[in-house]
Amino acid sequence: MEGHKGADVSAEPTQEERERAEALFDYIRTEVFSAAELRGASRAEPGAPKPWKGHKVSIVYASLANVWENIKSVPQGSALEAFLVGRSSVDTGASHAVVMPFHSNLDQRNAIRAALTHQISIIDGPPGTGKTQTILNLIATLVAQGKTVGVVASANSAVENVVKKLSDEGYGFLIANLGSAPRVRKFQSRQNELIQQRKQWCDNTGCATAGLVIADELETLRDEEERLVDLWKTSRDLPIVRAQLDNIRHERKLFEEKVKESRRSLPDMGNLPIASAPSETIAELVAAARFAPRPSWSIGGLIERVRRYRTFGPLKGLDLRDVDVQSAIQMLFYRAREAELAQDVAIATQRVEDSGVDDASAAYRRRSRSIFDAILARRFCQADAVVPDLGGQIHTKTRALLSAYPIVASSCYSIGNNLDGDPLLDWVIVDEASQVLLPPGLAALSVARNAVVVGDTKQLSPIFAGWCESECDPPDPRVDVRSLSLLESVKAMAPDSGVVSTLLKEHYRCHPAIIEFCNRMYYDGQLIPMRSADEGAPRPFEIVHAAPGNHARRLEEGGSYSQREIDIITRIITQLEDMELIRKGIQPEDKDGVGDFLLGIVTPFRVQAQSAGEQVLHELGEGGGDRWMSATVHKFQGRDAGTIILSTVLNSSDKSAGCSFYDDDAMTNVSVSRAKDRLIVVTAHNGVPHSKNVSALLDYIRMYDPRGSVESDIVSIFDVLYSAYSASLERYSRAKWSNWKRTPAENVADLCLREVLADQKYSTFGYHTEVPLWEALPNTRRLSEEQRAFVFTDSALDFGVFSRVTRRVVLAIEVDGWEYHGNNKEQQQRDARKDSIMAAYGVPVLRLATNESGEERRIREALDKLL
């Protein structure tokens, strides 16, 4: 959880701050009215019920303009005021008591605590991390404290999930499900039904809590919460260690495939003492074999020989310089480390089972539920419980509405029309805030004292049509309506603003290999995959290439489609087992617990999605139409499917794949993270090389499972091994007896590279030193016999820059000393041979000569070409 400290965030705004806030307020209001006029809305005649009118496209702009017409000034004490002033108070009017009757975890609990203690808080919710569960528990906590809560998003449909889940749990009678005028009328027409629901709940549930002493139960609940927090922290070790085990197993399998492909026979070292040594000791031997094979006969060298014997045991005259011997030692490392991690997983699993975290969580939820129900019963099940008349203009009856319905569900565009702002809501929760435009988002903040902004800036942004055309620059860049979502704008508040942000890290939705791509590519490895891979389940990835040729077609009216990819998709679907359910028709028992789609066809282009959907529908018939969907990436945000088929559409030669629309990080992040079990990518024969994101995805899939693609000339460097022996490598470099020394120039290059890669711009790159040439290549099929023989020597790259996503070497950096390289014809030939070998696999080599300058600039230029 990240908090901002520094200013006195509880102080009342100064006159200067209020004036600055009013200037920002006036700018936003003016932009709202300008956008309405630009999109065809107009001011209504005097005496009309609403000051703005619109039709078709302009009606949503007219609606928003009407909301801002009603906001004459910044409401004092509101979350909008805190946002415009730039200071979030810690005085929220809530206690710290948390009540969580629904499933939760450590991060979600921390997010709720942050919301209770900060006027504006952010919940960073990457896909599949339980945003909805967090919102449900936050609502329960606030309602238990007698607070009123608004739940809004850019559209009503985005909050329907919250409404449905609360209703399914029996709490629908607490919700005023408002929004547009038709939705308000529907709510008003359901008053008798909702009152009857409340009565039934009181008869069935409320009476059961009559003898509960709430104060005592809350005290017990606090004790249970403290214990549960400790158990949650302990149980986090299991998914982390399990992910490490999966990683080492995968790296070991890639290594075995690589050795098999090289047709080399490794010596058997199973009878040597080193075979039963810890992985840390074996990793040290790998470093010794590669970088310090022969201690000198000096006193220091003799001491090292004795140390080696005591550490590694007798090696029976093995030639540590031999590549096959080094590979055999590397295999010992993988087996040892895999066995250690398997034992760690078993220990962590047993620890979790012994701790009783599942039982403790269930007990905590039950007690929270009983307390929540008891509080509701005291309020709504008394003989004099309020049953207000809510007919007519709903916004004129805000006080009566909130007395009967403490939860208001609406949209950012409508909640200002649904409520009159007197009184303010205690809280407003803005869901999917990364897709909320700033003006409607701020309108929602105007109706409440406190705000919780929920979303993920790594997912799709709103469409700024009607706003980006403005030529008016904002008084403050953080309120630029032309380019910022509400979430981005709140995140842009000053570091000392008092806004707190909590990242939800535990991911539950996707196969761990699927979410790991997003984790590496977009979330800096912060996500924790809580789901384990099911034994015997289908492979999570597949790439299906179209036959050579330019199959994509661009339409005059915009958009692209590929009939060849549509045909491939149709063929794939007829072979999927899940589609058998669709063809037969889905029975209730066949649906998964959360009602997700079985199949999703996702593509950036509307015409491709529509055409694919029509062809698949023709193939499958009408059965199970509610269990599969063909849509654009934008339409699929917020939805999931067991199997996702991603159609990339564009030809390999199409340079438009690098444009901001197609090659958008959020586009690929959303596409991939929709897939729960399988991701099938249908793409051009040579992929989409001009798209950084699609290329990274295809490389990652090939790295994860070379069998998943016909073309698999890619392999990751052995990151686990390199990380394990890096400390030994440094020690051997410093040892006086060692024949292997890192030159001063290499040390300077190492420091320079480390500083460059610390730049956030290059966050997807890492590097290792002294990468053996044969490990930097996927295979030797493209090499001549002479080149192949050269590869299986002690030749190594000084620095191998790799993609943190695919672990593939993407840039080789060589430091060339002038005396050794510039005047040595034999070394020059070796350098040229190494360059040609790397070029055969498309890896550029950057050579830094010691008699040249500008190393940092040249490294940055080389990296920029890879972005």
N, C-alpha and C positions, 0 to 999 in steps of 0.2 A: 504494500500500500504506500503510495507516494503522497505526501502532504506538502503544502507550501506554508512556510513560516516567515515571520519577519515583522509585518505591520500589525498594528492593533486592530485586528479584524472585527472586534466587537464594538468599536466606537461608532457613534452616529456619523453619517456623512457630513463633511464640512460644506460650507456654502460653495466653495470653489469646486468640490467634487460634484455637488448637485448641478451646478451650472454646466460642468463638462458632461454629466450624464444626460442633461436635457438637450445638449447639442447632438449627442449621439442618437438620442430618441428622435429628434426632429429629422435627422438624416434618414433614419430607417423609415419613418412615417412618410417622408417625401418620396423615397424610393418605392414604397408600396403603391402609392397613388400613381406614380409615373409608370410603373410596370402594368398596372391595371389599364391605364389609357393606351399603352403600347400594344397590349393584347386585345384591345377592342372593347373594353368595358367603358362605361360612361356614367356621369353623375345623373341621378334620377331627378324627376321634376320635383319642385317644392311640395312638401306634404306627403311624399311617398314614404312607405314604411321603412325603406332602406335607402341610404343616401347614394349607393352605387348599384348599378344594374349591369347584367352581362348575359351572354347567351353562348351555348356550346363551349368553345375553348376558353372564352373570357370569364365564364361564370365563377371559376375558382378564384380568379384574381379579384373579381368584384366582391366575392365573399370575404376575402382577406382584407380588402380595402374597407369594407363595412366594419370589420373587427377593429381595425386601427382608427377608424373614425370615432369609435366609442372609447378608445383609450386616449383621453385628452392630455394626460400628463403621466409621468412615471408614478405608479402607485407606491406610496411610501411604505416601507417595510416589506416590499415584495421581493421575490427572487429576481425580477427584472431590474429593480433598483440596484440590488447587490451586483448583478452582472455589469450594468452600465457604469456604476461607480468603480467597479473593479475590486471589490472587497467582499468576501463571503464571511458572514458572522458565525461564531461558534454557539451563539444563543439561538437555538432552534425552537425552544418551547417543549421539547420532548425529553423524556427520561432515557437512561441508557439501557433500560430493560428490553431484552430481545425475546420475542415469542416466535418460534419457527415450527409450525405444525406440518410443514411439508419438507421433503428431502432437502438436505443442505450439505455444505462442506465448509472447510476452513475459510477459503477466500470469500465465499458468499456471505458467511457470517460476518467477516471483517467489513465487507461492503455495506452491510446493514448497519453495523456500528458506526461506520463513517457517515452514513446518511443521517443518523440520529444526532450527530454532533457537529454537522457542518451545513450551513445554509445552502450551499451549492456543492454537490459531490458528483463524481463521475464513476460509473461502473464500466470498465473496459471489458467487453465480453466477446472474445473471439468465438468463432463458430463452435457449437457443441459444448460450450462450457457452462450451460445452465443459467442463462440470463432470465428466462421465464420463471424458473424456480426461485431465483433471488427476488424477483419482483413480487411473487406471491407471498413469500415470507416477510418481505418489507411491508406489504400491505397489511398482512395479519398483525404485525408488530405495531403499526401505526393505529389501526382500527382498535386494537386492544387498549391503546392509550387514549382512546376517545378522539382521535384525530380524523380529519377528512382528507381524502386522497383523490387526486385526479390522475388517470392513466391515459396518456395520449401518444399518438404517433402521427406520421405524415398523413395516414389514411386510417379510417376505422378498422379496415380489415387487419391491420397490423396488431391491433389490441384485442382482436376477437379471441386469440389463443388464451390470453389472460382471463377474459370474461368466461370462456368455455370451461377452463379448468376450475375456476372458482365455482361456477354453476354446477359442474359435475360433482364437486365436493359438498354440495348442498348450500352454498353461500350466495346463490344468485339473487336472493331477496335483498342483499346489501347493495346491489349495483344499479345505478341509474345509467343505462346504456344509451347515451345520447349521440349527438353528432349533427348531421344534416337535418333539415326540417322533416323529411319523411321518417327518419329514425326517431326523432323526438315524438312525432305523432304515434309511432308504433309503441314507444315506451309508455306514453300516456294511456294508450288503449289497453295496456297490460297491467294496469294498476290493481285491478281485482285479482288477477292471476298471481301477481307478486305478493299481495297481502295474504293470499291463501297459502303460498309457499312459505311465508314467514310463520303463519299459524301452524302448518304441518311440522315445520322445523322445531318450533317451540314445544309442540306435543311430543315429538319423537326424540329430540336431542336436548332441548333446553331444560326439560324437567329432570333429566338425569344428572344435571350439575347442581341441583338445588342445595345440597349439603356441603358444597365445596367451599373451603376457606381460601379465598383467592390470594390474600397476602402471604399465607403460609406456603401455598403452592408456588408462588413466584420466588420465594426464598429458596425452596428446594430446587426449582428450575435453574436458578443461578448457579447453584452448586453443581448440578448435572452438566450445565453448559461448560463450566471450567474444566471438568473432567473430560468432557467430550472433545474440547479443543486440544487437550494433551493427546488424546487418542488419535485424533485426526492428524496431528503432526507426526506421530509415530507411524501411522499406517501409510503415510506418503512415501516412505522408503521403498515399499513393495513395487509400485509402478515404475519408480525410477530405476531400481535394480533390474527389474524385468526388461525394461527398455535397453539397458546396458547389455543384458544377456542376448537379446535379439540382435543387437548391433554386432557383438563379437561373433555370433553364429553366422551372421550374414557375411561378415568380412572373411571368416574362415572358409566359407563355401566359395566365395569369389577367388580366394587364394588357391584353393584346390582346383578350381576350374582353370585358373591361369597356369598352374604347374602341369596339369593334364594337357592343355593346349600346346605347351612348349615341348611336349614329348620328352621331358627329362625324367630320369630316375633318381630319386633322392635316397641318400644313404639312410640305413636303419639305425636310429640312435636310441631305440627303446630300452636297451640294456644298460645304458650309461646312467650314472647318478643324476645328471642334469635333467633327465626325462621326468624325474619325480620331484624336481625343485619347484618352488613357487614361481608364478608367472613373472614376478618382479625380477627374480634372479635370472630367469631365461631371457628377459628383455635386455638385461645388462649384457648378457653374453652376445646377443644379436648386435648390440652397439659395439662391443669389443671386436667381434668378427668383421664388421663392416668398416670400422674406422680406426682400430688399433690392433691389427692381427698379430703383430710381432713386437713384444716389448724388447727394448734394447738390452745389451749385456752390461749396462751400467749398474751401479748399486740400486738405483731406483727401479731399473728394469727387472733386476733379480727379485726385488721385493714384490713387484707386481706379479711376476710369475708365481711366487709362493701364494700371494693373495688369490690369484685366479684358481690355483689348485684347491685351496681351502674353500673357495666360494663355489666353484663349478664342478669340482671333482676331476678325476682323470678323464681326458678327452681322447686317449688312445691314438695320439698322433694325427688327429684330424687336421686337415689344412683349412684353417678358418678363412682363408682368402678365397676358397672355392665357392662359387655361387650356389652350387647344389648343397653344400654343407650349410651355408647360411640359410637357404630355404628350408632345410630340414630342421634347423634350430627354430626358425620362424613358425613352423608347423607345431613344434613342441609348445611354443608360447601360446598359440591359439587353444590348443587342447587344455593346457593348464589353466589359462584364464577362463575358459568356458566352464571348466569344472568348478572353479572357485565361485564364479557368478551363479552357477546353478545351485551351489550350496547356499550362497547368500539369499537367493530367491526362496529356497526352502525354509531358511531360518526366518526371513521376513514374513513369509506366508504363515508360518506357525505362530510368530509373534502377533500378527494381526488376529488370527483365530483365538489365541489365548487372551488377547486384550479384551475381546468381546465388544469391539467397536460397533459392529452391526447391531448387536442387542442394545448397546447403550444409545445408539442413534434412534432406534425404534422406540425405546422407552422415553427418550427426550421428546420425540415427536408426539407420542401419546399424551404426555403431560402438557405439552404446549397446546395440543388440541383441546384438552379438557379445560385448560385455563381460558383459552380463546372462546370456547363455547359458553363457559360460565359468565364471562364478561358480556357476551352478546345477549345471553338470556336475561341478565339483570337489566339490560337496556331495552330490549325489544319484546320481551315476553311478559311484561307487566300489564296489568289491566288497563292502565292509562297510557300505553305505548302510542306514539304519535302515528296517526294515519292522515296525512295532509291531503288537501285538494290541490292537485297539480295540473288541472286543466288550464287552457288558455296559453298565454305567453309564458313559456317555462322560465325565461331569464328574469322575469319579475318575481319569481318565487324561490330564489336561491336559498334563503334561510330555511324555508319549509322543506325544500328538496333535500338539503344536507342533513336536516334533523332525522329524516327517514332513510336516506341512502348515503352513507358515509363514503362510498366509492363512486366516482363519476368516470365513466369510460367515454371518450370522445376522440376527436382528431384535433391536431394543432390549429387547423383552420376554423373549427367550429366551437371549441370550448369557450372562447370569448363571447360567442353569441348565446351559448347555453347558460352562462352564469353572468351575473351583473357585477361581480367583483366586491360585493358587500354581503357577507363577509368574504375575505380571501380564503381559499383553500389552505389547509395547513401544509400540504405537500402536493406537488405535481411530479409525476414520473414520466419522462419523455423516453419512450422506447424507440429503437431503430433510429437513434438521433443522428447517425452518420448520413441518413437519407432525408433528414429534415432541413429544409431551407431555413435560413436565419430569420426572416421576418415572421413566418408562422410559428417557429420555435420560440421566439421571444414573446410573441403574443400569448403563448401558453405559460411562459414564466410570469406574465403579468397578473395571473389569476391566483397565485399562490405565494405564501411566505417563503417556502423552501422548495428546492428543486433537486431531483436526481436525474442526471442525464446518462442514458444507457445506450451503448453502441460500440462500434468498432471502426476506427478510421482506416483499417486495412480492407474494409469491404466497400461496396459501391457507394458513390456519392450521389446526391440528388442531381437532377437535370436542371441546369441554370438558364434554360430558355426563358426569355422575358426579363431576365435580371442581368445577364452578362452583357447585354447591349448598352447598359447605362454607361455614360461617360463621366459621371459624377464620382470623384474620388472620396472615400469616407474620411471623416475626421480622425479615425483611428483604424489602422489596418485590420484589427481583429473583428471589426464589424462590417467587413466588406461583403455586401449581399450578393455580389457578382460571382464569388468564388468559394465561399466558406459555408459548410454545413453548420448546424447548431453545435454539434460535437466538436468540430474543429475550432469553432470560435470560443467555446468555453475552455478548451485546452490551451488556447492562445492567451488566456488571462495571465497576468504577471506572476512570477514565481512567489511573491509575497502576498498573493491575493487571498489566501486561506482556503482555496479550492483543494479538495483531496480526491485522489484517483486510486481506485482499486482494480487490479487486474485479476480476472478469473482465469486461473491457469489449468485447472483440471478439465481435460477434454474427454467426453464420454461417447460421442457419436460415431466416429469413423474408425475403421480398421487402423491400427497404429501406423502402418506403413503409409497409408493415404494421408493422414494428418501430419505425418512427419515431413512431407514435402512442404506443406504450408508453414510448419513450425520452423524449418530451416530457412525458407525463402522469405517469409514475411514477419515472423514473430521472434526472431533472434534466439530460437531454441528455448523459449520460456514456457511453452506448453508442456503439460504432463499427461501423456496418454494413459487414461485409466482403464481402457478396454484392452484386453489381451486378444491375440490372434486365435481364432477358433481352429482346433485341430481338424484337419480334413476338409476345411473350407476351400472354395475355389481361390486361385491366385488372385490377389487384389488388383493386379494391373494387367492390361493387355494393350498393345499398340497394333492397329491394323492399318497398313499402308495401302493407299490406292495404287493401281498400276501406273507406270510412268506416263506422263502426259499432263497437259494443262486442262484440268476438268472444271475448274471454277469459272463461273460466268458472272460478270458485273451487270446489273440492270441499269437502264437509263434513269429510272426513278430513284435509284440508290439501293444499296445493299448488294450482297453477293450470295450465290448458292452453288452447290456442286451436286449434280444428279448422281455422279459416280459414288460420292460418299453416302448419299441417301440410299442408294441400292445396297451398299455395304451394310449400312445400319439395319435395313430390312432383313438382310440375310442373317446378321448376327442375332437379331431378335427372335427369329424363327428357331434358333438353336439354343436359346437360353431356357433353362428349366423354369425360371420364374414366370416366363410367358405362358407356360402351360396353364398356370392358374388363371391368367387373364383370358385365355381362349375359352376356358371352361366357365368362366364367370367366378367372381370372388365370393366366397362364402364368409360369414362372420368369423368363423374359426380360423380362416386363412389369413386374416388381417393381422398385421403386427400391432403391438400394444399401443403405439402412438399414432397409428393410421397413416404412416408415411407412404409415399409412392413406392411401388416395387421397381419401377423403371422411370428414369428421366433422360430425355434427349435434350442436351444443352448445346447451344451454339451462340456466337455473338450476333448473328444476323437473323432478323425477323422472317425473311422469306425462306431461309433454310429451315428454320424451326417449323414454319407453317407447312411447307412442302413435305418435310419428313413426317410430320404428324399425320398428314392426309394419307400418305402412302402406307404408313404403319397401320393406320386405322383400317384401310382397305384390306390389308393383309390379315389383321387380327379379328376383324369384325367388331361388333358393338360390345362384346363382353369385357367387363372390367375396366371400362373407360375412366372410372374415377381412381384407378390405381396406377396409371401411367400418364406421363405428361411430356409434351414436346414444346419447348419454350426457349426464349432468349435467356441469357444469363441474368439480365435485370429482372425478368419475371420469376426466376427461380430463387432469388435471394429470399431467405427465410423458410425455404422448403427443403426437404431431403428425399432421397430415394435409395433403395438398397443397391441398385446398379445405376450408374450414370454413364451414358455414352456421350462423349464430348466430340463434336464435329468441328474441326478447325477451319474447314471450307477452303481457305485461300491456297493458291498454287505456291510451290516452293520458291518460285522466282518473284513473287509479288512483294515489292518493297513497301507496300502500304501496310504490311504486317507490323511494321515498326511505328505506325502512327499511334497517337495517344489514345484513340478509341480502342483499337484492337489490342495493342500491347500494353494494356493497363494492368498494373499489379492486382488491383481489386477484382478485375474481370476474371483472371485466372484463379485467384484465391477463392472466389465464390464458386466458380465452376468445379474445382477439385473438392472443396469441403462439403459439397452437396452429397457426395458419394459415401454411403455408410459401409458398404462391403466390397464393392468393385468399381473400378474406373477403367473404362475402355475408351481409348483415344483413337478416333478415325481421322487420318490425316493424309496429306499428299505424300507421294513416293519418297521425297527427301525431307519430309517434315515442313516446318515453316521457319527457316533459318533466320529470317529478318525479324522475328519476334523473340525478344529476350526471354519472355515468360514461357511461351510455348516450347521453345528450345530447351529451357531449363527443365521443364516438366518431362519432355521426352527423354532427355539425358538421365534424369532421376529414375525414370521407370526402367530404362535399359540398365542402369547401374544396379537397381534393386533386384531385377530379375531379367538377365540377358535372354532367357528363354521366352520372355513375353514379347519379343520383337524379332523378326527375321534378321534385321540388321543390328548387331550387338557389338560393334567395334568400340566398346567403351568399358572402362573399368575404373573403379575408384581407387585412389591411393589408400594404403592401409593405415588409416588414421589412428585406430586404436593402438596398433603396434608402435607407430611413431611417437604418439603421446607417451607411451609407456617407457620408451628408452631415451627420451629427450634429455633427461637429467644426466644419464650416463654419458651421452654424447658430449655434453658440456664439460663433464669431468675429464673425459679422455682428451678433449681439446686443450685443457689446461695442464695435463700431466707432463712433467719434464721428460719422462722416458719415452713418450709417445712419438711415433714417426709421423702421425697425422696431426697437422696443426691447421687451425683456421688462420688465414693471413689477416693482417690489419685491415686490408681492403675489404675482405669478406665480413669482418666485424662491423666496419662502417656501413656496408651494404645491408647487413642484417638489421642494424639499428634504424637505418633509413626506411627499410621496408616495413618494419614494425610500426614506425610512426605514421607512414602513409596509410597503412591498413587500419589504423585507429580512426581514420576519418569515416564518419557514418556513411558517406557516399560509397565506400568500398566494403560495407559490412558483410556482404555475401562472399567475400574472399578470405582465405586463410593461407598459411604457407608452412612448409617444412623445409629443413635444410638437408643437404646430402641425400637426395632421393635417388636410389639406384635406378639406372636407366630402364632396366627390364620391368621394374614395378611401375614406372611412369607410363608404360605403353599397355594397351589392352591385349595385344597379341603381337606376333611377328609376321603375320601373313603378308603384309605389304612390303616386306624387306627382302633385300637380296641376301644370299648366303654370307657374303662378307659383312653386311650390316648386322645380320642376325648374330654372327659370331662376336661382333663388337659389343652387342647389347649384353651378352652373357659374360661380361668381364666385370671388373670393379668400377666401371665407368658410372658416374653419378652426376645429377644436376646439382649445382651449388644451392639453388633455391627452386622449389617447386611451388608455384602459386596455384591453389586449388579452389574450386567452388565449394562453399560450405553446404550447398544443396545437394550436389551430385558427388562430391569428393573427387571429382575429376581434375587432373592437372590441366590448367588452361593457359599457363604461361611459365616458361622456363627462364630463369635468370642466371647468367654465368658471369662471374667476376674474373676478368682476364688481366693478370699481371703482365706488364709490358715485357719484362725480361724473359718470362717463361712462355708467353704466347706471341708477343710481337716479333721476336727474333728466333723463334724455334719452328722450323718448317714442319717437323714431325708433329708438334703439338697443333699447329695450324690445320694439318690434315685431319687430326683427331677431332678438332672443333668443327670442321666442315662436315665430317661424317656424322657427328652428333646432331648438327643442325638439320642435315638431310633426313635423318631418322625421325626427328620430332616433326619436321614438315610433312612427312608421309602421313602423319596422324593429325595434321592441322593444328599443331601446338606451336605458337611463335616462340622464338628464342630471343631474349633481350640480352645483349652482351655489354657489360659495363667495363670498359678498359680503365686501368688505373691511371693512365696519363690523360684522361678526359675529365670533364666536370658535368654538373647538371644532373646528377643521379636521380634526385627526387623528381625533377621535372620529367625525365625520361620514363621513370617507373609509372608516374601518374598518366602519362600519355599512353603507355602500353595498356594500363588497366582500363582507361577510358574507352579504348577500342573494344574492350570485352563487354562493356555495359550495354 
